[in-house]
Amino acid sequence: MAKERTPKGTQTNQANNYLYGIAAAFMIIGAVVFALRLLPAAGSIVYTLGAVAFTIAQIRNGYHGTSLTLHRLRSIQILACIVLIVAGLFMLQDTFRLLPIPWQWHVRYVHNNWVVLLLIGAVLQLYTAYRMQNEEEKEVKKT
């Protein structure tokens, strides 16, 4: 059986893969529940917990190699995670009104704008996942 080759700097483990899966499931369930207004309070909390767990998994899945392209892509991934967390904070603000901002500002800047942040974060995650896979394959071929 052929052993799978990975670049030197990539570190993954089984526990981190489970964390990715659970966090992604929390994010999807939370976003759907919140968007459908079934249980907006629970949906916003579940989504935000999933986004935080997803960020922890991303940070734990570090890259310690020398490729500048992969370092740049990792930075974009972390930025995307921050955007996903901010989307969760927008959901929480929309549900619980945590910050005492005027209603006009809330409607203009917060209300349902979590969808835009979620879309931006998801697109950045997709882009970096695809690009990192290609760059890692190039790095493996070099060795």
N, C-alpha and C positions, 0 to 999 in steps of 0.2 A: 504494500500500500504506500502510495506517495505521501510524503509529509508536506503539509501546506506551508508555503514559505510566506513570511510576512516581513516587512521592512524592519530594520533594527530598532527604530525609535518607537514603534507602535506597541502599546501595552493594552491588552484586553484580558478579561477573565470572565468566568461563567457568572459570577455574582453580579458583575456590572451589566452583563447582557440581560439578566433577569430584571435589574433595576430599570434598564431602558424600556423593556417591554411593559412593565407595570406602570411606569411613568407615562408612557405613550397612551396606554389604555385609560389612565386617569384623565389625561388631557382631552382625549376624544370624548369620553363619557361626559366629563364636566362641560365641555363646550357645547355638546348636543343638548344636554339637559338645560343649560343656561339659555341657549338660543331658542329652544322651544318653550321656554318659560314654564317648564314643568315644576321644577323646584329651583328657582334662581339662586337662592342662598346656598343650597347644597352644591349646585353646579359650579358656582364661582369658587367655592372653597376647594372642591375636588380638582378643578382645573388648575388652580394656583398651586396646590400641593404637587400635582403632577408636573407642572412646569419647573418647580424648584427641584424635584427629584431628577427630572431630565437634565437639568443644569448640573447637578452633582455628578450624574453619570458621565456627562460630557467632560467635566473637569477631571474626573478620575481616569478617563480614557485618554491619557496624555500622549503627546508626541515629543520624544526626546532625541530625534534625529537631527540631521544637518540640513535638510532640504528647506530652503527659504520659502518655496511655494507651499509646502505643507504647513509651515509655521504660520504663514499668512492665512491659509484656509482655516486653521485652528482658531485664529483670532476672529475670523468672520463667524465661525460656529459659536464662539462664546458670545459675540455680539448678538447673534440670533437668539441665543438662550435668554439674554437680558431682555430682548424685545418680547419674547414669549412670557417672561415673568411680568413685565409691565402690562401686557394684555390682561393677565390675571388680576393685577392691581386695579386696572380699569373696570373689570368685572366686579370686583369687590366694592369699588367706589360707587358703581352704578346700583348695586344691591343695597349696601349698608350706609351709604353717604358718610364715609369715614372722615373726610375732610370737609370743613364748613365753607364750601365755596358757593357763590351766588348761583341760583337756579339757571340763569341765562348762560353762565360759563359752563355749568355742568352739561346742559343740553348741547352747547356748541362744541366743547372740547372732550367730553368724556362719554356721553351717552352713545352707545353702540359703536364707538370708535375702537373698541377692543377687536372688532372683526378685522379692521385694517392692520392693526399690529399683529394679529394672529397670522394673517396672510403674508405679511412681510417676513415674519420669523420663519414660517413654513417654507417659503420660497428660498430664503437664505440657507436653511437647513438642507433642502433638496439639492441646491446648487453645490454646497460644500461636500455633501455626501458623494455626489456623482464625481466631482472633480478630485476629491481625495482618493477615491478608489482608483481612478486612472493614474494619478501621480504615484500612488503606492505600487501599482503594477509596474510602472516605469522604473521605480527605484529597485524593485526586486529583480527586474531584468538586467539592471546594471551590475548587480552583484553576482 
